Amino acid sequence: MMPAPNDPNESQNDAVIVSVCRTPLTRRVKPPSPSPTSETLLTSVISSSISRCNLPPSSIQDVCIGNVLGGSAAAVTARVAVIKTLGYKVPVRTTNRQCASGLQAVSDVACLIRSGQIECGLAVGYECMSTNTMENSFGDGPDVEEDDGDDDEANFESESLDAIMTPMGQTSENVAAKFDISREEQDAFSVSSHRKAAAAWDERRFDYELIPSSPFSPNNPLRKKGSFPDNGIRRDTSRIRTLPPAFSSTGTTTAGNSSQITDGAACVCLMSRRMAESKNLPILAAFVSYAVTGVPPRIMGIGPATAIPAALKVAGKEVSDVDLFEINEAFASQAKYCVDFLKIPEEKVNVNGGAIAMGHPLGCTGARLVVTLVAELGRRGGGLGVVSMCVGTGMGAACVLKVERRNATSKL
């Protein structure tokens, strides 16, 4: 039902979204082939974001950028990108909550707006996994004892220091083993991700969110040759079921049912409802709630199963109230488990495909999922949406957004 013109649940201090955009998600490029730079990814989405709502750079009071693999250099890269696009008077900081970094940036900016500290800010997520690899960024990790008391690798709920350092691929195997997620189920989930993503591009559902200056923009000739801008998507998925296990000789997690290593960036422009209305800007969505929960590190993939109910509780909603979910597909094992555990209808989950088909640029993903969710809910005429993902070291994060039906537009 369409809300009344003066919805009593609305506040002038609400944090609302007025523009969203992203780059294509492109597979990691290995040297000596050229790859995008972090600076290029950032400047492209920041510039596009403010131009979409015709905002002068001086309107932006703060920028929060989520990134995982850039290390201490990420702060300098972020500052360079902001000065180039917005000028030196606009401040910026980076945040790192692993795979939830982009979503954390959205929440941080929303909280600044809700508390009255700022009226307008940008939340950005990016990752250039071609140049900042996980191996180079993490190395051997912190110095933890290999023999931590009576700990056993089969103890999936261990809180030991050693458990925290469980490789991500092994956490997928642990989830599959503990919750009996078969190889066939994982492969079927992956095939579905590719098919949905391919259909979304064929039907031009991603056109709105992609930055217009991209070399892979909707009108680029490459599209006429059958290439997808998000170049990890496969029409032919026949090989997925034949791939060998990637992390254990007896395992079920493969390169085909895991997320891809990818470069990408996404940007969300938020402001107070007061400012958006005063500038007569379309309100694409309202930020409703955010929650982060902790889970056993060895089965960190179950994070969305606890984070989604937590975020919905803050919003005063139930799973059944939600129209669409964007749940990051770090691995098919954990994504399927979370969907099944929460009893979410399949037709509400990742309707345009997910990270198995499109890739998971770590720091970008949270912001990218917000971009895609807002655009799709707007295209459908509005509704309530949830973004969620598991987080390395044992966490889950989730955000609830509302696309107001009177502001939704089929043009998205």
ABEGO torsion letter per residue (X at the ends): XBBBABBAABBAABBBBABBBBBBBBBBBBOABBBBBAAAAAAAAAAAAAAAAGBBAAABABBBBBBAAAEAAAAAAAAAAAAAAAEAABBBBBBBBEAAAAAAAAAAAAAAAAAGABABBBBBBBBBAAABBAAAAAEAEBBBBABBEABBAABAABABAAAAABBAAAAAAAAAAAAGBBAAAAAAAAAAAAAAAAAAAAAGAAAAABBAABAABAABAAAAAGBBABAABBABAAAAAABBBAABAABABBAAABBBBBBEBBBBBBBBAAAAAAAGBBBABBBABBBBBBBBAAAAAAAAAAAAAAAAAAAGBBAAABABBBBBBABAAAAAAAAAAAGBBAAABGAAEBAAAAEBBAAAAAAAAAAAAAAAAAAAGEEBBBBBBBBBGGBBBBBBBBBBAAABBAAX
